[in-house]
Amino acid sequence: MLRLLFKLLFLLPSSIASYGHPAALDVVRRSLTMDLESKMTCVYESLRANSSLNLNIISRTVHNTQILLRLTSPSGEYSEWSEGKDGVFVEHNATENGLFSIVLSFFFHENSR
């Protein structure tokens, strides 16, 4: 099984903080560790329009892993696949309210000797 450290950093506009200062933001941080049994996994997160989403996905136990990540908006628009070896980082600005799908895909490569 792949143990994956899944960090979410949400920068959400605060109705109270931004009332007096438009640049003020609330910061909500989430750090999740998951044991994944499949090569493709979906996670869902509710976002508001004009919020920023920063995703940092890191493989902690399996090395030489290609990780791909794609976001799908509530209206069905999806981003290009972002990819990295043993980790991937994505920043996204939400343009609509609703439930976003975060799709993760993993490819494992044997170490050559």
N, C-alpha and C positions, 0 to 999 in steps of 0.2 A: 504494500500500500504506500501511496505517496503521502507524506505529511507535508502540508502546505501552510505556510504562514500567509495569512490573507489580511492585509492592512487596508482599511478604508479611512480616508480622511475627507469628511464632508465640510465644506465651507458654506453654510446656509445663511442667507440674509435674515437678520433678526428684525422683527417688526418693532421691537422696543429700541434696540441699539441703533438701527438705521433711521429711526424717525427723526432724530436730531442731526445725524451725520450719515450721509449716504454711503460712505466708504466703510462703515463699521460692520463687522461680520461676527456671527457666532461660529464657533468651531466645535464640531462634534467628531470625536475620534473613536474608531472601533478597531480592535485588533482581534482577529479570529485565527485559530489554528484548527485545521480540519484534516482528517484522514480521508483520503479520497480513494474509492474503489473502482472508479471508471475513468476513462481517458477524456471524457467530456462532462462538465458539470455546469449547471446554471444556478446562479444566485440572484435574488431579486431585492431591489431597494427602491423605496418610495422617495422621490426627489421633487423639489419645487422648481419652477422656472427661475432662471437666473442664479441657481446654485452651482457651485463648483464641486466636482467629484475627482478625487485623486486616488488612484488604485496602485498599490505596490504589492505584487504577487511574487513570492520567493519560495522556491523548493528547498526544504530544510533537510530532507533525508536522502533523496535520490539526486545524484549529480549527473551532469551531462543531459539535462532535460530541456527540451524545447517547449516553452510555454507560450500559448497564443491566447489573446483576450479580445473580445468584441462586445460592444454595448449595443443594446436595442432599445429604442425609445418606446413610450407607450403607444405612439402612432404607427409603430412598425418600422421606422427608419433605423438602419443599423450602421455602425461605424466600420471602417476598414479593420482588418485583423492587425493587432499590434503583437509583436513577438520578441522573445528574448531567450537567451540560454540561461537556465537556472533562475530566471526572474524576468519580470516585465513591469514597467511603470507606465501608467496612462493618466492623463488629465483630461477632463471633459466638463464643458459648461452646459448645463441643462437648459433647453429652450422651451420646455413644456413641463407641466405638472403631471405626476403619475408614477406608475410602477415601471422601473427600468430593469431590463434583463442584463445580467453580466454573465457572459458565456466564457468558460475557461476550457482550453483543450491542451492536452499534454502528449508529448512524444518522447519516449525513452530510448536512448541510444546506448548500446553496450560499449564499454571502454575497450579500445583496441590495444593489444599488447604486442 
